[in-house]
Amino acid sequence: MGLLVALKFVFLIFAVLSGFTLLAGLYRPWWALWFMDYMNRLLVIKIYGVAVLIFAGLYFGLSEILRIFFEI
């Protein structure tokens, strides 16, 4: 159970960092997409928006699993 709580925390950190990078990339796409040749805001939304949705979904999904099975 402790490993699942730690994994939940890691997903939360990744979701928050992806969200901050998404906001920074909407302001200056170069900050978020420095590794690509072609940079625009739509690519920032595609890459980091999907990452935020995935990590937030994993966080909330794992929260529900922990709540149901372990009553945390």
C-alpha positions as CSV (number, residue, x, y, z in Angstrom):
1,M,0.0,0.0,0.0
2,G,2.9,2.4,0.7
3,L,4.2,1.9,-2.8
4,L,0.8,2.8,-4.3
5,V,0.7,6.0,-2.2
6,A,4.2,6.9,-3.3
7,L,3.2,6.2,-7.0
8,K,0.1,8.4,-6.5
9,F,2.4,11.2,-5.3
10,V,4.7,10.8,-8.3
11,F,1.7,11.1,-10.7
12,L,0.6,14.2,-8.9
13,I,4.0,15.8,-9.2
14,F,4.2,14.9,-12.9
15,A,0.7,16.3,-13.5
16,V,1.6,19.6,-11.8
17,L,4.9,19.9,-13.6
18,S,3.2,19.2,-16.9
19,G,0.6,21.8,-16.1
20,F,3.3,24.4,-15.3
21,T,5.1,23.6,-18.5
22,L,1.9,23.8,-20.4
23,L,1.3,27.3,-19.0
24,A,4.9,28.4,-19.7
25,G,4.7,27.0,-23.2
26,L,1.5,28.9,-23.9
27,Y,3.4,32.1,-23.0
28,R,6.6,31.2,-24.8
29,P,6.5,28.0,-26.9
30,W,10.3,27.8,-26.9
31,W,10.4,27.2,-23.1
32,A,8.4,24.0,-23.5
33,L,9.5,22.8,-26.9
34,W,13.2,23.6,-26.9
35,F,14.0,20.1,-28.2
36,M,12.0,20.5,-31.5
37,D,12.7,22.4,-34.7
38,Y,9.2,23.6,-35.2
39,M,7.4,25.2,-32.2
40,N,3.9,26.6,-31.8
41,R,1.3,26.8,-29.1
42,L,-0.8,24.0,-30.7
43,L,2.1,21.6,-30.3
44,V,2.5,22.7,-26.7
45,I,-1.2,21.9,-26.0
46,K,-1.0,18.6,-27.8
47,I,2.1,17.4,-26.0
48,Y,1.7,18.8,-22.5
49,G,-2.1,18.9,-22.4
50,V,-2.2,15.2,-23.1
51,A,0.5,14.6,-20.4
52,V,-1.6,16.6,-17.9
53,L,-4.7,14.6,-18.7
54,I,-2.9,11.3,-18.5
55,F,-1.1,12.0,-15.2
56,A,-4.1,13.6,-13.6
57,G,-6.2,10.6,-14.7
58,L,-3.7,8.2,-13.3
59,Y,-3.6,10.2,-10.0
60,F,-7.4,10.2,-9.6
61,G,-7.8,6.7,-10.8
62,L,-5.2,5.4,-8.3
63,S,-6.9,7.6,-5.6
64,E,-10.2,5.7,-6.3
65,I,-8.5,2.3,-6.2
66,L,-6.9,3.1,-2.9
67,R,-10.2,4.4,-1.5
68,I,-12.1,1.4,-2.7
69,F,-9.7,-1.4,-1.7
70,F,-7.8,0.1,1.2
71,E,-10.3,2.7,2.5
72,I,-7.7,5.5,2.6
